[in-house]
Amino acid sequence: MSGKATLRRQLLAERALLTSEDVRNAAAVLAEAALGLPELATARTVAAYVSIGDEPGTRPLLDALRSRGVRVLLPVLLPDNDLDWAPYEGPERLVAARWGLLEPAGPRLGPRGVLAADAVLLPGLAVDGRGMRLGRGGGSYDRVLARLSRAGAHPALVVLLYAHEVVERVPEEPHDHPVHAVVTPAAVLRFPGRTPGAPGA
């Protein structure tokens, strides 16, 4: 088993120990902390995702951004695991999809819709001190990040995690992209040299 797979299994097992109350309480703290980020305070369009199960909760944050007048884009999983995007129009406009995901029911913008985002909230299982992110291994967000890079788009890349998921080192591959910031219930961490808007950021 690869280093990434081993770490994923360990982190998913730790998440499984969280109670629904733990997840709910963390989501409220994460939303408040994320809303204070300059990267989100100035963003007019944010690409995000709907958390499910024991993932660090995004739902309070999605609604808070929308109430601020921010245009929130949510992913729609395509058959090849690439991501389309559609605007978030409130929780009542989310529909069940593959793998237990919730997706927006509105008109789709195409995979390039993410290029309009000033900030992108990425799901993840861990981030290390260099800003390297460990995802779930499906490759969907690797495609998103590659698409942003090819287009010369440099939105702020932000990950929401539980505090123990900031780890010493994440195994990396050549296609992996570092993020600019991670928000946990305990702290906000930014990574030196990872400035949104900069070439290669």
Backbone torsions as a table, in degrees:
resi	resn	phi	psi	omega
1	MET	NA	134.9	-177.1
2	SER	-69.1	165.2	177.4
3	GLY	-60.2	-39.9	178.4
4	LYS	-63.6	-45.0	-177.6
5	ALA	-63.7	-41.1	179.0
6	THR	-62.7	-46.1	-179.7
7	LEU	-65.4	-40.4	177.3
8	ARG	-58.3	-47.1	-177.1
9	ARG	-61.7	-41.3	179.8
10	GLN	-63.9	-45.5	-176.5
11	LEU	-69.9	-37.6	177.8
12	LEU	-66.8	-35.5	177.1
13	ALA	-65.3	-37.5	178.4
14	GLU	-68.5	-39.3	177.3
15	ARG	-63.0	-35.3	-177.7
16	ALA	-64.2	-18.6	179.3
17	LEU	-81.6	-12.5	-178.4
18	LEU	-73.1	142.1	174.9
19	THR	-85.0	164.2	177.8
20	SER	-61.8	-31.3	177.4
21	GLU	-68.6	-40.9	176.0
22	ASP	-56.3	-46.7	-177.0
23	VAL	-65.3	-44.4	-178.8
24	ARG	-63.2	-46.0	-179.4
25	ASN	-64.1	-41.7	179.3
26	ALA	-64.4	-37.8	-178.6
27	ALA	-61.3	-40.2	179.9
28	ALA	-65.6	-42.3	179.5
29	VAL	-67.8	-41.3	179.1
30	LEU	-62.3	-41.4	-179.8
31	ALA	-62.3	-44.9	-179.3
32	GLU	-63.2	-43.1	-179.4
33	ALA	-67.0	-43.0	-177.9
34	ALA	-66.6	-36.5	-179.9
35	LEU	-64.8	-22.3	177.6
36	GLY	-84.4	-6.0	179.5
37	LEU	-68.2	131.6	175.0
38	PRO	-56.0	-35.0	-178.5
39	GLU	-61.8	-32.8	179.0
40	LEU	-92.2	-28.5	-179.3
41	ALA	-63.5	-31.1	-176.8
42	THR	-102.2	-3.3	-175.9
43	ALA	-76.0	135.6	173.9
44	ARG	-95.2	-28.1	176.4
45	THR	-131.7	128.3	178.5
46	VAL	-124.1	125.8	171.5
47	ALA	-89.2	126.7	-175.1
48	ALA	-136.6	-157.2	177.9
49	TYR	-158.5	160.5	178.8
50	VAL	-94.8	116.9	179.2
51	SER	-68.9	148.9	176.6
52	ILE	-133.6	155.1	175.8
53	GLY	59.0	-128.8	-175.6
54	ASP	-96.1	14.0	174.1
55	GLU	-63.5	151.0	171.9
56	PRO	-54.0	126.3	-167.6
57	GLY	-71.6	133.7	177.0
58	THR	-108.6	-12.4	-169.0
59	ARG	-62.8	-43.9	175.9
60	PRO	-59.9	-35.4	179.7
61	LEU	-68.1	-42.4	179.1
62	LEU	-58.2	-45.8	-177.6
63	ASP	-69.6	-36.8	178.8
64	ALA	-66.5	-41.8	177.6
65	LEU	-62.1	-45.0	-178.7
66	ARG	-63.2	-38.4	179.6
67	SER	-68.8	-21.7	175.1
68	ARG	-78.1	-9.8	-176.4
69	GLY	93.1	9.7	177.8
70	VAL	-77.2	138.2	173.4
71	ARG	-81.1	117.8	-178.0
72	VAL	-106.5	126.0	177.1
73	LEU	-105.6	137.9	179.2
74	LEU	-121.3	149.4	-176.9
75	PRO	-78.7	150.7	171.9
76	VAL	-124.0	118.4	-174.8
77	LEU	-74.5	123.8	179.1
78	LEU	-88.5	163.2	-177.9
79	PRO	-56.3	-29.7	-179.4
80	ASP	-91.9	11.3	179.9
81	ASN	75.2	4.3	168.8
82	ASP	-74.2	171.0	-176.9
83	LEU	-118.9	127.2	164.3
84	ASP	-89.4	174.5	-178.7
85	TRP	-139.4	149.3	176.8
86	ALA	-148.9	151.3	-179.0
87	PRO	-66.9	144.8	173.6
88	TYR	-81.0	123.2	-178.0
89	GLU	-117.3	21.8	178.8
90	GLY	108.4	158.3	-175.0
91	PRO	-60.9	-28.7	-179.3
92	GLU	-71.9	-10.9	-179.6
93	ARG	-106.4	21.4	174.6
94	LEU	-99.0	141.1	-179.0
95	VAL	-125.5	151.6	179.6
96	ALA	-69.6	142.4	-178.6
97	ALA	-137.8	-172.6	179.3
98	ARG	-56.7	152.2	174.4
99	TRP	61.1	22.6	179.4
100	GLY	76.7	10.6	-179.1
101	LEU	-74.4	159.0	171.8
102	LEU	-116.3	131.6	-175.2
103	GLU	-129.6	154.7	179.0
104	PRO	-71.1	144.0	-177.3
105	ALA	-89.6	-6.7	-173.9
106	GLY	-76.2	-177.3	-178.1
107	PRO	-63.6	140.2	-178.1
108	ARG	-86.0	151.3	-176.0
109	LEU	-105.8	-8.2	-175.7
110	GLY	90.4	160.6	-179.5
111	PRO	-57.7	-27.1	-179.9
112	ARG	-80.7	-2.1	177.9
113	GLY	-58.2	-28.8	-179.2
114	VAL	-65.2	-20.1	-177.8
115	LEU	-65.3	-16.8	178.6
116	ALA	-80.8	-8.2	-172.7
117	ALA	-76.2	136.0	172.2
118	ASP	-84.0	-24.2	177.5
119	ALA	-145.4	146.8	178.5
120	VAL	-126.2	122.5	172.7
121	LEU	-89.0	119.2	-176.9
122	LEU	-103.4	134.1	170.9
123	PRO	-70.2	154.6	178.7
124	GLY	-167.5	168.0	175.8
125	LEU	-109.4	-21.9	180.0
126	ALA	-164.8	157.7	170.6
127	VAL	-139.1	142.6	177.9
128	ASP	-104.3	-177.0	-174.1
129	GLY	-68.2	-9.0	175.6
130	ARG	-95.8	-6.1	-176.5
131	GLY	90.8	8.7	178.3
132	MET	-78.0	133.4	-174.1
133	ARG	-104.3	140.6	171.0
134	LEU	-105.5	116.3	175.9
135	GLY	-92.7	-168.9	-178.5
136	ARG	-83.7	-9.4	174.5
137	GLY	100.4	2.3	-179.3
138	GLY	-79.1	-19.8	176.6
139	GLY	85.5	-3.3	-177.3
140	SER	-60.7	-45.6	-177.2
141	TYR	-79.4	-21.4	170.8
142	ASP	-60.9	-39.0	178.0
143	ARG	-67.4	-40.4	178.8
144	VAL	-61.6	-46.9	-178.5
145	LEU	-65.6	-37.6	176.6
146	ALA	-65.8	-38.3	179.4
147	ARG	-64.6	-42.8	177.6
148	LEU	-61.5	-44.5	-178.2
149	SER	-63.6	-44.7	-180.0
150	ARG	-62.2	-33.4	-177.6
151	ALA	-84.3	-3.3	-177.4
152	GLY	71.9	22.1	178.3
153	ALA	-92.1	137.1	-176.5
154	HIS	-131.4	63.7	176.6
155	PRO	-69.7	161.7	172.1
156	ALA	-67.4	131.4	179.2
157	LEU	-106.4	118.4	-173.0
158	VAL	-128.3	138.0	177.8
159	VAL	-120.3	136.2	173.0
160	LEU	-99.4	127.9	-177.9
161	LEU	-140.9	165.9	165.9
162	TYR	-79.4	156.6	-171.2
163	ALA	-57.7	-39.9	-176.0
164	HIS	-74.0	-6.0	-178.7
165	GLU	-89.8	1.7	166.3
166	VAL	-86.4	109.2	-168.6
167	VAL	-113.4	171.3	-177.1
168	GLU	-66.9	-44.4	-178.7
169	ARG	-156.3	135.5	174.7
170	VAL	-103.4	129.7	174.8
171	PRO	-59.7	135.9	-176.2
172	GLU	-123.7	156.9	175.6
173	GLU	-123.7	164.6	-174.6
174	PRO	-56.5	-30.2	-176.6
175	HIS	-84.5	-4.7	-176.3
176	ASP	-72.3	140.8	179.8
177	HIS	-112.2	133.9	174.3
178	PRO	-73.5	155.8	177.2
179	VAL	-102.1	169.4	-177.9
180	HIS	-91.8	-32.5	-176.2
181	ALA	-154.3	152.7	172.0
182	VAL	-127.4	137.9	178.2
183	VAL	-113.4	125.4	172.7
184	THR	-123.0	167.6	176.4
185	PRO	-61.8	-17.7	-177.2
186	ALA	-97.0	-27.1	-171.7
187	ALA	-166.8	162.4	168.4
188	VAL	-110.8	127.3	179.6
189	LEU	-117.4	134.0	173.6
190	ARG	-115.1	156.7	-172.1
191	PHE	-113.7	126.4	-176.9
192	PRO	-55.0	134.8	176.4
193	GLY	81.8	-2.4	-180.0
194	ARG	-102.0	76.5	-177.1
195	THR	-98.7	118.4	177.6
196	PRO	-55.7	141.9	177.4
197	GLY	91.4	-11.5	-179.5
198	ALA	-88.2	143.5	175.7
199	PRO	-56.5	133.4	-179.0
200	GLY	80.1	2.3	-179.0
201	ALA	-71.4	NA	NA
